[in-house]
Amino acid sequence: MSTREVRLELLLGRKVRDVDGLVAGRIEEIRADRSAEECYVRDFLLGPAALIRRMLGEVTGLPFARTMRLGAAAPICVPWELMDLSDPDRPRVTVSRNALTRSDRD
């Protein structure tokens, strides 16, 4: 598989479908690691919980946010190797949405 560049900001908010064509969620956050001068995508976070996390950041871990149930659910986590971006306008995961896990934090 060749290395390919994709404009990540254009992926935010895109619906992701699974191998069965079912919606797994929308890309709301992309986590990456920096190595020297390059960044490598680690995983994609999907769903409303990922959006809340992106908008509110670490606030969701504070006591008042827990009282309001902000960030109560963990976002769906898709490892980069399971994301098919061959058509960036229609991202897909290579497994069933039921096989995807949820991620609490980094």
Backbone as numpy.savetxt, mean C-alpha at the origin, in Angstrom:
# Nx Ny Nz CAx CAy CAz Cx Cy Cz
13.58 -10.53 -14.86 12.73 -9.35 -14.86 13.62 -8.11 -14.86
13.32 -7.17 -15.71 14.14 -5.97 -15.80 13.68 -4.92 -14.80
14.60 -4.03 -14.46 14.28 -2.93 -13.57 13.55 -1.87 -14.39
12.52 -1.30 -13.81 11.72 -0.34 -14.53 11.34 0.79 -13.60
11.26 1.98 -14.15 10.86 3.13 -13.35 9.38 3.41 -13.57
8.71 3.71 -12.46 7.29 4.06 -12.49 7.13 5.31 -11.64
6.34 6.25 -12.09 6.09 7.47 -11.31 5.14 7.13 -10.17
5.69 7.01 -8.99 4.92 6.56 -7.83 3.76 7.49 -7.49
3.95 8.78 -7.66 2.87 9.70 -7.31 1.62 9.46 -8.17
1.80 8.87 -9.34 0.66 8.57 -10.21 -0.07 7.30 -9.78
0.56 6.50 -8.92 -0.08 5.28 -8.43 -1.02 5.54 -7.26
-0.77 6.61 -6.51 -1.60 6.89 -5.33 -3.06 7.05 -5.72
-3.91 6.33 -5.02 -5.34 6.39 -5.27 -5.83 5.41 -6.33
-4.92 4.71 -7.00 -5.34 3.75 -8.04 -5.94 2.51 -7.40
-7.02 2.01 -8.01 -7.60 0.74 -7.57 -6.67 -0.38 -7.97
-6.51 -1.33 -7.06 -5.70 -2.52 -7.32 -6.64 -3.71 -7.36
-6.53 -4.50 -8.39 -7.34 -5.72 -8.51 -6.46 -6.93 -8.26
-7.10 -8.01 -7.80 -6.35 -9.25 -7.56 -6.43 -10.15 -8.78
-5.92 -11.38 -8.66 -5.89 -12.31 -9.80 -7.28 -12.69 -10.28
-8.28 -12.54 -9.42 -9.66 -12.88 -9.78 -10.43 -11.67 -10.32
-9.76 -10.52 -10.40 -10.41 -9.31 -10.89 -11.15 -8.54 -9.82
-11.07 -9.00 -8.57 -11.75 -8.32 -7.46 -10.88 -7.17 -6.95
-11.52 -6.10 -6.50 -10.78 -4.96 -5.98 -10.17 -5.33 -4.62
-8.85 -5.16 -4.52 -8.15 -5.42 -3.26 -8.08 -4.15 -2.42
-8.19 -2.99 -3.06 -8.12 -1.71 -2.37 -7.45 -0.69 -3.26
-7.32 0.51 -2.74 -6.62 1.58 -3.46 -5.25 1.78 -2.84
-4.26 2.09 -3.67 -2.91 2.37 -3.16 -2.97 3.72 -2.45
-2.69 3.70 -1.16 -2.73 4.93 -0.37 -1.37 5.31 0.19
-0.46 4.35 0.26 0.88 4.65 0.78 1.86 3.68 0.15
3.07 4.17 -0.09 4.13 3.34 -0.67 5.33 3.46 0.25
5.81 2.34 0.76 6.96 2.36 1.66 8.20 1.92 0.88
9.29 2.63 1.11 10.52 2.35 0.38 11.72 2.43 1.31
12.81 1.81 0.88 14.08 1.88 1.58 15.08 2.58 0.68
15.95 3.39 1.29 16.98 4.10 0.53 18.30 3.33 0.63
18.94 3.18 -0.52 20.25 2.54 -0.58 21.13 3.41 -1.47
22.16 4.00 -0.87 23.03 4.95 -1.58 22.15 6.08 -2.13
22.08 6.22 -3.44 21.29 7.30 -4.03 19.99 6.82 -4.65
19.60 5.60 -4.39 18.39 5.05 -4.98 17.42 4.61 -3.90
16.15 4.60 -4.25 15.11 4.09 -3.37 14.51 2.83 -3.98
14.23 1.88 -3.12 13.63 0.63 -3.56 12.32 0.43 -2.83
11.26 0.22 -3.58 9.94 0.03 -2.98 9.93 -1.27 -2.20
9.49 -1.18 -0.97 9.37 -2.36 -0.10 7.98 -2.95 -0.20
6.96 -2.08 -0.06 5.59 -2.56 -0.14 4.62 -1.42 -0.39
3.40 -1.80 -0.67 2.30 -0.87 -0.93 1.24 -1.10 0.13
0.66 -0.03 0.67 -0.41 -0.15 1.65 -1.72 0.26 0.98
-2.73 -0.58 1.14 -4.01 -0.38 0.48 -5.13 -0.17 1.48
-6.19 0.49 1.02 -7.42 0.58 1.78 -7.57 1.83 2.62
-8.76 1.99 3.20 -9.06 3.18 4.02 -8.11 3.36 5.21
-7.70 2.25 5.80 -6.79 2.36 6.95 -5.45 2.95 6.52
-5.01 2.64 5.31 -3.76 3.21 4.79 -3.92 4.70 4.52
-5.09 5.10 4.03 -5.35 6.52 3.78 -5.33 7.29 5.10
-6.00 6.77 6.12 -6.01 7.42 7.43 -4.58 7.55 7.96
-3.82 6.49 7.81 -2.43 6.51 8.28 -1.61 7.56 7.53
-1.80 7.64 6.21 -1.05 8.61 5.41 -1.45 10.03 5.78
-2.73 10.27 6.00 -3.19 11.63 6.29 -2.85 12.07 7.71
-2.93 11.15 8.65 -2.73 11.52 10.05 -1.37 11.13 10.61
-0.63 10.32 9.88 0.70 9.91 10.32 0.68 9.19 11.65
1.61 9.53 12.50 1.77 8.86 13.79 0.70 9.25 14.80
-0.14 10.22 14.46 -1.21 10.65 15.37 -2.12 9.48 15.71
-2.26 8.52 14.77 -3.17 7.40 15.01 -2.73 6.54 16.19
-1.48 6.65 16.62 -1.01 5.88 17.75 -1.23 6.55 19.10
-1.67 7.79 19.11 -1.87 8.52 20.36 -3.17 8.10 21.03
-3.24 8.24 22.37 -4.42 7.78 23.11 -5.75 8.36 22.63
-5.80 9.67 22.32 -7.08 10.25 21.89 -7.52 9.66 20.55
-6.58 9.32 19.68 -6.92 8.74 18.38 -7.46 7.32 18.57
-6.90 6.60 19.53 -7.42 5.26 19.81 -8.84 5.34 20.35
-9.11 6.36 21.18 -10.45 6.55 21.71 -11.44 6.80 20.58
-11.01 7.54 19.57 -11.87 7.85 18.43 -11.83 6.73 17.39
-11.04 5.69 17.66 -10.89 4.53 16.77 -10.24 4.88 15.44
-9.44 5.96 15.42 -8.68 6.29 14.22 -7.54 5.30 14.10
-7.39 4.72 12.96 -6.32 3.76 12.76 -6.57 2.43 13.44
-7.83 2.15 13.79 -8.15 0.90 14.48 -7.82 -0.32 13.62
-8.10 -0.25 12.34 -7.79 -1.36 11.44 -6.41 -1.11 10.82
-5.72 -2.17 10.55 -4.42 -2.06 9.89 -4.62 -2.10 8.38
-3.78 -1.37 7.64 -3.91 -1.38 6.19 -3.48 -2.71 5.58
-3.97 -3.00 4.39 -3.56 -4.18 3.65 -2.16 -3.91 3.10
-1.26 -4.85 3.30 0.13 -4.70 2.89 0.41 -5.63 1.71
0.90 -5.05 0.61 1.27 -5.83 -0.57 2.77 -5.70 -0.78
3.55 -6.77 -0.57 4.98 -6.71 -0.85 5.22 -6.38 -2.32
6.29 -5.66 -2.60 6.54 -5.20 -3.97 6.56 -6.34 -4.97
7.04 -7.51 -4.56 7.16 -8.62 -5.50 5.80 -9.21 -5.89
4.74 -8.86 -5.14 3.40 -9.34 -5.48 2.60 -8.33 -6.30
3.17 -7.15 -6.55 2.46 -6.11 -7.30 2.90 -6.14 -8.76
1.93 -6.23 -9.65 2.19 -6.21 -11.09 1.90 -4.81 -11.61
2.98 -4.09 -11.98 2.84 -2.73 -12.48 3.15 -2.66 -13.97
2.98 -3.77 -14.68 3.24 -3.77 -16.12 2.33 -2.76 -16.83
1.15 -2.51 -16.27 0.27 -1.44 -16.73 0.00 -0.56 -15.51
0.79 0.50 -15.31 0.65 1.33 -14.11 -0.74 1.95 -13.94
-1.50 2.07 -15.02 -2.86 2.61 -14.90 -3.82 1.60 -14.30
-3.44 0.32 -14.35 -4.28 -0.77 -13.81 -3.42 -1.74 -13.00
-2.94 -1.29 -11.83 -2.10 -2.19 -11.02 -2.87 -3.41 -10.56
-2.14 -4.51 -10.45 -2.75 -5.78 -10.02 -1.84 -6.46 -9.01
-2.43 -7.25 -8.13 -1.64 -8.12 -7.27 -1.70 -9.52 -7.89
-0.65 -10.27 -7.69 -0.55 -11.57 -8.35 -1.13 -12.71 -7.52
-1.83 -12.36 -6.44 -2.47 -13.35 -5.58 -3.91 -12.92 -5.32
-4.68 -13.78 -4.68 -6.04 -13.44 -4.28 -5.99 -12.40 -3.16
-6.99 -11.53 -3.11 -7.01 -10.52 -2.04 -7.09 -11.17 -0.67
-7.63 -12.37 -0.58 -7.70 -13.08 0.71 -6.32 -13.52 1.19
-5.35 -13.59 0.29 -4.00 -14.01 0.66 -3.15 -12.84 1.17
-3.67 -11.63 1.05 -2.93 -10.44 1.48 -3.07 -10.27 2.99
-2.03 -9.75 3.61 -2.03 -9.56 5.06 -2.19 -8.08 5.40
-2.41 -7.82 6.67 -2.50 -6.44 7.16 -1.23 -6.12 7.92
-0.85 -4.84 7.89 0.40 -4.39 8.52 0.10 -3.29 9.52
0.56 -3.47 10.76 0.33 -2.45 11.78 1.23 -1.23 11.61
2.49 -1.41 11.44 3.46 -0.30 11.35 4.61 -0.69 10.45
5.56 0.27 10.33 6.74 0.05 9.49 7.43 -1.19 9.96
